[in-house]
Amino acid sequence: MKLSDFDFDLPEDLIATRPARPRTHARLLLAEGDRISDRHVYDLIDIFRPGDRLVLNNTKVIPARLTGRRTRGDAVAKVEVTLLEPATEGWRALAKPLRKLAEGEVIVFSDRLSATVAEKGETDLRLTFNLTGDDFDAALAEAGAMPLPPYIAAKRAPDAQDATDYQTVFARHAGAVAAPTASLHFDEPLLRALAEKGVTFTEVTLHVGAGTFLPVKVDDVTTHKMHAEWGQITPGAAAEINATKQAGGRIIPVGTTALRLIESAADEAGRMQAWTGPTDIFIYPGYRFRITDALMTNFHLPKSTLMMLVSALMGAERIRAIYEHAVTNRYRFFSYGDSSLLIP
């Protein structure tokens, strides 16, 4: 299974840099078996059935991009930092320029927030901040910016609008440095309308890490090692999913993050188990899905692990046809782009 099997040509102008407004007016490619139809997210009210259960990732994106300064005598230098994930003490982070920073140096981000370089590696470092808990969260909210994906950040800087646009309406637990982007298409009126129809919801948490954007660098994709991300499925959430499966309802994760977490926590018999801890599950063609019946997801990067995941769900040939349709019909791609509902 070669990396080139998951490549496709994507016109640059199909990469979305802003989301649809309202959220529910994004286009939706509905792929059910061999059929493809062009819809909108607000049509989900007519597509989902009573008894379906949507699995939502309630992680909350933190404003992980920071600009600060470090001082050596009279020399002041600008430092750009992107938080990656919590460490045992402090945070792992990327920094620019990394090579000019020394362990023990202090980076000042605002009047309230500063960090010490506790440890420096070849590609990243560990920072310990002067604040913790709610004080840290409040200072980070003031000083930080949303960590837009590289393909958006290369086109424009994050702004105040991204604080809303790059956050789901059900975000509750802070810790992600990337959004579960399929969930960005939902608003409160759509959630209420679906609930009134008989669609149910289960919330899980997977703190999406910057590893979601790491390229696959091996030609034999089966040898790729995924970056681990922390997740949690409560006993109550597991029970809800199991009850729906037993009643014959469909389990539909909203986003690949929710899918990866529930598949991590499923046992061989297809029963959902409670889960707390890291997962590095890598799903590619040949994987046997234990819980997932369908998937709502945005359109993914060529040669990415997420292309491999949707190929596992729908079949590689089918996904190629779906993506060819999306490009031909000018669907908008990636985090702020349009959506798809994939039903094998």
C-alpha positions in Angstrom: 0.0 0.0 0.0 1.9 3.0 -1.3 1.6 6.7 -0.3 0.9 7.6 -3.9 -2.3 5.5 -3.8 -3.8 8.4 -1.7 -2.7 11.3 -3.8 -5.0 13.5 -6.0 -4.8 16.9 -7.7 -6.4 19.7 -5.8 -6.7 23.2 -7.3 -5.2 25.8 -4.9 -8.3 28.0 -5.1 -10.5 25.2 -3.6 -8.7 25.6 -0.2 -11.1 27.5 2.0 -9.7 30.3 4.2 -13.1 31.3 5.7 -16.1 29.1 6.6 -19.5 29.3 5.1 -22.0 31.6 6.9 -24.3 30.6 8.4 -22.4 27.4 9.3 -25.2 25.2 8.2 -25.1 26.6 4.6 -21.9 24.8 3.8 -22.3 22.3 1.0 -22.7 18.6 1.9 -21.6 15.8 -0.5 -23.8 12.8 0.4 -22.2 9.5 -0.6 -24.4 6.5 0.1 -23.2 3.3 -1.5 -22.7 4.1 -5.1 -24.8 7.2 -5.1 -23.6 10.8 -4.8 -25.9 13.8 -4.3 -25.1 17.4 -3.7 -26.8 18.8 -0.7 -26.2 21.3 2.2 -25.5 20.8 5.9 -29.0 22.0 6.7 -30.4 19.1 4.7 -29.1 16.7 7.5 -32.6 17.2 9.1 -34.0 15.2 6.1 -31.0 12.7 5.8 -30.6 11.5 9.4 -33.2 9.1 10.8 -34.9 8.9 14.2 -32.7 6.5 16.3 -29.4 7.7 14.7 -26.8 8.7 17.3 -24.2 11.3 16.4 -20.9 11.2 18.3 -19.6 14.7 18.9 -16.1 15.6 20.0 -16.5 18.3 22.6 -12.8 19.3 22.8 -12.1 23.0 23.0 -9.4 24.6 20.9 -7.0 26.8 22.9 -5.5 30.0 21.5 -2.2 28.2 21.1 -0.2 30.6 18.9 1.8 33.1 21.0 4.1 36.0 20.0 6.6 37.0 22.7 10.1 38.5 23.2 13.2 37.3 24.9 15.8 39.7 26.3 19.6 39.4 26.5 21.1 42.5 27.9 20.0 45.3 25.5 19.1 42.8 22.8 15.4 42.0 22.4 14.3 39.3 19.9 10.8 38.3 18.8 9.8 34.7 19.4 6.8 32.9 17.9 5.5 29.9 19.8 2.8 27.3 19.0 1.8 25.1 21.9 1.6 21.4 21.0 0.4 19.5 24.1 0.6 19.5 27.9 3.7 17.9 29.3 4.2 16.5 32.9 5.4 20.0 33.7 4.4 22.8 31.3 3.8 22.4 27.6 5.6 21.0 24.6 5.8 23.7 21.9 7.3 24.7 18.6 9.3 27.9 18.6 10.7 30.2 15.9 13.7 30.7 16.0 14.2 27.6 18.0 18.0 27.5 17.5 18.5 30.9 19.1 16.7 30.0 22.3 18.6 28.7 25.3 17.4 26.6 28.3 16.6 28.8 31.2 15.6 31.8 29.1 12.3 33.6 29.7 9.9 34.5 27.0 7.5 37.3 27.8 4.1 37.1 26.0 2.1 39.8 27.9 2.1 41.7 31.1 0.5 38.6 32.7 2.0 35.7 30.8 5.6 34.5 30.5 7.4 31.1 30.1 10.8 29.6 30.8 12.5 27.3 28.4 12.8 24.3 30.6 14.1 21.9 28.0 15.2 22.2 24.4 15.1 19.5 21.7 16.0 19.3 18.1 12.6 20.1 16.8 10.6 21.5 19.8 11.0 22.5 23.4 9.2 22.4 26.8 8.0 25.6 28.4 7.0 26.1 32.0 4.6 29.0 32.4 4.4 31.5 35.3 0.7 30.8 35.7 -1.4 27.6 36.0 -5.1 26.6 36.1 -7.7 29.2 35.5 -5.1 32.0 35.7 -3.2 30.5 32.8 -6.3 29.9 30.8 -7.4 33.6 31.2 -3.9 35.0 30.3 -3.6 32.6 27.3 -7.0 33.8 26.1 -5.8 37.4 26.1 -2.3 36.8 24.6 -2.9 33.9 22.2 -4.4 33.5 18.8 -6.2 30.5 17.2 -3.8 27.9 15.8 -5.0 27.9 12.2 -3.8 25.0 10.1 -0.6 25.7 8.0 -2.5 25.8 4.7 -4.7 28.7 6.0 -2.0 30.4 8.1 0.1 30.6 4.9 -2.6 32.6 3.2 -3.6 34.9 6.1 -3.0 35.7 9.7 -5.6 34.6 12.4 -7.9 37.3 13.5 -10.7 37.9 16.1 -13.3 36.1 13.9 -11.4 32.9 14.1 -12.0 32.7 17.8 -15.6 32.0 17.0 -15.2 30.3 13.6 -12.6 27.8 14.7 -14.6 26.6 17.7 -17.5 24.2 17.8 -20.8 25.3 19.5 -20.4 22.4 21.9 -16.8 22.9 22.9 -16.4 22.2 26.6 -13.0 20.8 27.5 -9.9 22.9 26.7 -6.9 21.1 25.3 -7.0 20.9 21.5 -4.6 22.8 19.2 -6.7 22.0 16.2 -10.4 21.9 15.7 -12.6 18.9 15.1 -13.6 20.6 11.9 -16.5 18.5 10.7 -18.3 19.7 13.9 -17.8 23.4 12.9 -20.9 23.0 10.5 -23.4 22.6 13.4 -25.2 25.4 15.1 -27.7 25.3 18.0 -30.9 25.5 15.8 -29.7 22.5 13.7 -28.9 20.5 16.8 -32.3 21.3 18.3 -34.1 20.3 15.0 -32.2 17.0 14.9 -33.1 16.2 18.5 -36.8 17.0 17.8 -36.6 14.5 14.9 -35.3 11.8 17.2 -31.6 11.9 16.5 -29.6 11.5 19.7 -26.1 12.8 20.6 -23.2 11.4 22.6 -20.2 13.6 23.5 -16.7 12.3 23.8 -13.4 14.2 24.1 -10.3 13.9 21.9 -7.8 16.7 22.3 -6.7 17.1 18.7 -2.9 17.7 18.5 -0.7 19.4 16.0 0.3 15.9 14.8 -2.9 15.9 12.8 -1.0 18.0 10.2 2.2 16.0 10.1 2.9 14.6 6.7 3.3 10.9 6.1 7.0 10.5 5.2 7.1 6.7 4.4 6.3 5.2 1.1 4.8 2.0 2.7 2.0 3.6 4.6 1.5 0.6 6.9 4.8 1.6 8.6 3.6 5.1 9.5 3.5 5.9 13.2 0.6 8.1 14.4 1.1 10.9 16.9 -0.8 10.0 20.1 -3.7 12.2 21.3 -5.5 12.1 24.7 -9.1 11.1 24.7 -12.0 10.2 27.0 -15.2 8.2 26.7 -17.2 8.2 29.9 -19.0 5.0 31.1 -22.3 6.9 30.4 -21.2 7.7 26.8 -20.2 4.1 26.2 -23.6 2.9 27.5 -25.5 5.3 25.2 -23.6 4.0 22.1 -24.1 0.4 23.1 -27.8 0.9 23.6 -28.2 2.5 20.2 -26.3 -0.3 18.5 -28.5 -2.9 20.3 -31.7 -1.0 19.2 -30.5 -1.1 15.6 -29.7 2.6 15.3 -26.7 4.0 13.4 -23.6 5.3 15.1 -22.3 8.3 13.1 -19.2 10.1 14.4 -19.0 13.7 13.4 -15.4 14.0 12.3 -12.4 11.6 12.1 -11.3 12.5 15.7 -14.6 11.1 17.1 -14.3 8.1 14.8 -10.7 7.3 15.8 -11.6 7.5 19.5 -14.7 5.3 19.5 -12.9 2.7 17.3 -10.0 2.8 19.8 -12.4 2.0 22.7 -14.4 -0.7 21.0 -13.7 -4.3 21.9 -13.5 -7.2 19.4 -17.2 -8.0 19.8 -18.1 -4.4 18.8 -19.0 -3.3 22.3 -18.1 0.2 23.4 -15.9 0.5 26.5 -15.1 3.5 28.6 -11.7 5.0 27.8 -9.3 7.5 29.3 -5.9 7.9 27.9 -3.9 8.3 24.7 -4.7 6.8 21.4 -2.5 6.4 18.3 -4.9 4.3 16.3 -4.0 4.4 12.6 -6.9 3.4 10.3 -6.1 2.5 6.7 -7.7 0.1 4.1 -8.2 -3.3 5.5 -9.3 -2.1 8.9 -12.5 -3.7 10.2 -14.8 -1.0 11.7 -16.4 -2.1 15.0 -18.7 0.7 15.9 -18.9 3.2 13.0 -21.8 3.0 10.6 -21.2 6.3 8.7 -19.0 9.4 9.0 -19.5 13.1 8.6 -16.2 14.7 7.6 -14.6 17.5 5.7 -12.4 16.9 2.6 -8.9 16.0 3.5 -5.3 16.6 2.3 -3.8 14.4 -0.4 -1.5 11.7 1.0 -2.8 12.2 4.5 -3.7 9.6 7.1 -7.3 10.9 7.0 -7.5 10.1 3.3 -6.4 6.6 4.3 -9.1 6.5 7.0 -12.0 7.5 4.6 -10.6 5.0 2.0 -10.8 2.3 4.7 -14.5 3.2 5.3 -15.7 3.6 1.7 -13.1 1.7 -0.3 -10.2 3.3 -2.1 -11.8 3.3 -5.6 -15.0 4.8 -4.2 -13.2 7.6 -2.4 -11.3 8.5 -5.6 -14.7 8.9 -7.3 -16.1 10.9 -4.5 -13.1 13.3 -4.4 -13.1 13.6 -8.2 -16.8 14.7 -7.9 -15.9 17.1 -5.2 -13.1 18.8 -7.2 -15.2 18.9 -10.4 -18.1 20.4 -8.6 -15.9 22.9 -6.7 -16.5 21.9 -3.2 -14.4 23.8 -0.7 -11.6 21.8 1.0 -10.0 21.3 4.4 -10.8 22.8 7.8 -13.0 25.8 6.8 -14.3 23.9 3.7 -17.5 22.0 2.9 -18.5 18.6 4.3 -19.4 15.1 3.3 -21.5 12.4 4.8 -20.0 9.0 3.9 -22.4 6.0 4.3 -20.8 2.7 3.2 
